[in-house]
Amino acid sequence: SCHSVDGQVGAGPPLAGILGRRVASHPGFRYSPALAAYDGRWTEELLLAFMTDPQGTFKGTTMPPLTLDW
């Protein structure tokens, strides 16, 4: 509910094209200092780690852990 796949900024930045994109680089979104300080790109491994344990991946981020209610 926070992220879109169509390029629109919501409570979080859009996820379309995220793999290979620099972390904290989507224009028009204000990132937490924890993400803004990271100098790297999103990989599948980094994205999965961040989604399941945001604080463990980027201490100080405001992103909550992903919860799946299937």
C-alpha positions in Angstrom: 0.0 0.0 0.0 3.0 2.3 0.4 4.8 1.7 -2.9 3.5 1.6 -6.5 4.8 -0.2 -9.5 3.5 2.5 -12.0 6.1 5.2 -11.2 3.9 7.2 -8.8 5.4 8.4 -5.5 3.2 7.5 -2.5 4.2 7.0 1.1 7.2 5.3 -0.3 9.1 5.6 -3.7 7.9 3.5 -6.6 9.4 0.0 -7.1 9.2 -0.1 -10.9 12.8 -0.6 -12.2 14.3 -0.7 -8.7 16.8 -3.5 -9.5 20.1 -1.9 -10.5 18.9 1.6 -9.5 21.0 3.5 -6.9 19.6 3.2 -3.4 17.7 6.4 -2.4 17.8 7.9 -5.9 14.2 8.3 -7.0 13.5 11.9 -7.7 10.8 13.6 -5.6 11.1 11.3 -2.6 12.7 12.3 0.7 14.7 9.3 2.0 15.8 8.6 5.6 19.4 9.5 6.3 20.1 5.8 6.7 19.2 5.1 3.1 20.6 8.4 1.7 24.0 7.6 3.2 24.3 4.2 1.4 26.4 4.3 -1.7 25.3 1.3 -3.7 22.6 -0.1 -6.0 19.6 -2.3 -5.3 20.3 -6.0 -6.0 17.8 -8.9 -5.4 19.7 -9.9 -2.3 19.8 -6.3 -0.9 16.1 -5.8 -1.6 15.1 -9.1 0.0 17.2 -8.3 3.1 15.7 -4.8 3.3 12.1 -6.0 2.9 12.4 -8.7 5.6 14.6 -6.8 8.0 14.7 -3.0 7.2 16.4 -2.0 10.5 18.9 -4.8 10.3 19.8 -3.7 6.7 19.8 0.1 7.1 19.8 1.0 10.8 17.6 4.1 11.3 15.3 3.6 8.3 11.6 4.4 8.7 10.5 1.4 6.6 8.6 -1.3 8.6 9.3 -5.0 7.9 7.2 -6.6 5.1 4.3 -8.6 6.3 2.5 -11.1 4.2 -1.1 -12.0 5.0 -2.0 -14.7 2.6 
